[in-house]
Amino acid sequence: MKKLIPAVLVFALTISFQNVFAQDAESYSKIANRLVELINATDYSSVENLFNKDMSKALPLEKATEFFRGLSQQVGRIQKLDEPKRNTQWTVFPVHCERGILDMSLALDGDNKIAGLYFKPKAAASETAPIKHLTELSLPFKGKWLVFWGGDTKALNHHHDVPAQKFAFDLLGVDEGGETHHGAGTKNEDYLCFGREILAPADGVVVEAIDGVRDNAPGSMNPYCLVGNCVVIRHRTNEFSVLAHFQRGSVVVKAGEQVKRGQLLGKCGNSGNSSEPHLHYQLQHSPIFQDALGIKILFQNISVTKDGQTEMKMNYSPVKSDIISPE
């Protein structure tokens, strides 16, 4: 395995995270098994038929043939696929070959065509994420917000099955009456959180700052750039905040920049795989989405309204339906 094609990455579209599967798991498994069947049969022209237009441009038949032949020479025939695992960028299938095991990462577009494909030596078992973070975290905004998804179970949090997003939050701005939007909700400007300031939850160094991704119209999503505009902050070793779906053109920090708690990062938007304006926030143990494990978030001081009752809490992790604010 030492001479295996190193971390072969072939993609034509930017694949990031939030709703990790552009299609459901059954669709991914069907395409993955068909891909393996064609690779084993050396039917590379039919492999090309599985690619979308941009993927075919990135990996035309001549290059695809060279790549897959080289792969087969090094690892032999593909024997089986294990059940896929979700991560923050890809659907990952452990691939058992005659001479080793690979991780095959796959991304599909809305037409079930392959938009991203990645083979690499199977990763070693991930280290354990910290049980509890050491960084004191503040809410990354002002005003009142609804926890639309958040909690320790799949019923409370649809991110729960994705390792990096296990404890992630989807947060929507609300008014005093708990409404998330005014008017028909057909424009981003109808939503209370659209354009609200997003702040650094703690001191740290920006390791990723993405801007320039368009904002979606409500009800429409962008599976090709799932995180949209995004900021990743390293607070300390093994503690990284990920804040996603910023408004296009609003991100005001850059990679390498030191930030302070409460410093402006950008404005809440509706970019990426997002159907309405909101903030996605998660804490993870690595800056690399596909390798990261989520860490449960406890906010240092937080006002929580639930069932009409409001109280201040310390070291609290919000759950679905909580209305939260810094004061």
ZICOR-V199066 format. One line per field, one symbol per residue. ss: DSSP state (@ for helix, = for strand, . for the rest). phi: phi as a letter, one per 20 degrees, with the letter a starting at -180 (. if undefined). psi: psi as a letter, one per 40 degrees, with the letter a starting at -180 (. if undefined). A space follows every 50 residues. Layout:
ss=???
phi=???
psi=???
This chain:
ss=.......====.............@@@@@@@@@@@@@@@@...@@@@@@@ =.@@@@@@..@@@@@@@@@@@@@@@..====...==....=======..= ========.....========...............=.......=====. ............@@@...=====.......=......@@@=.....===. ...=======....=.............========..========.... .......==....=====..=.......======....@@@..==...== ======..========......===..
phi=.fdggfkfdcbdcedcchegefcfffffffffffffgfffelefffggfe eegfffffcfgffffffffffffednffeadeffcecfcceddfdedfcq cdddeccdefdmefdbbbdbggffgffffgfbfeffddgeadneceefcr qecffebfegeegfdgdfcdcdfcefenfebdmfmecgffefefnffddf fafrcfdbbdbnefeffgndccfebffmfbcdceeagmbcecccmffgme fddcgneecdgnffdrcfcbenecebgaddcbdcebfegfdedfcfedef cbecdblnddbecdlddfcgnfdcbfb
psi=edeihhfhhhieihhbacgdhdiiddddddddddddddddefgdddddee iiddddddgiddddddddddddddeaihdihiiiiiaedihhhhhhidfi hihhhihiaeefiheihhhiihiihiihihdhidhhhihfiiahihhdhh aeidddheedehddedfiihhhiiadeeieiiaeeeideehdeheihhih eiiahhehhhiehihiiheiigeegdeahihhhhdihfhhhhhifihhee heiihehhiiheihdaihafiagheihihhhihieiehdeeiiihhhhhd hhhhhhfehhihiifhhiiheihiie.
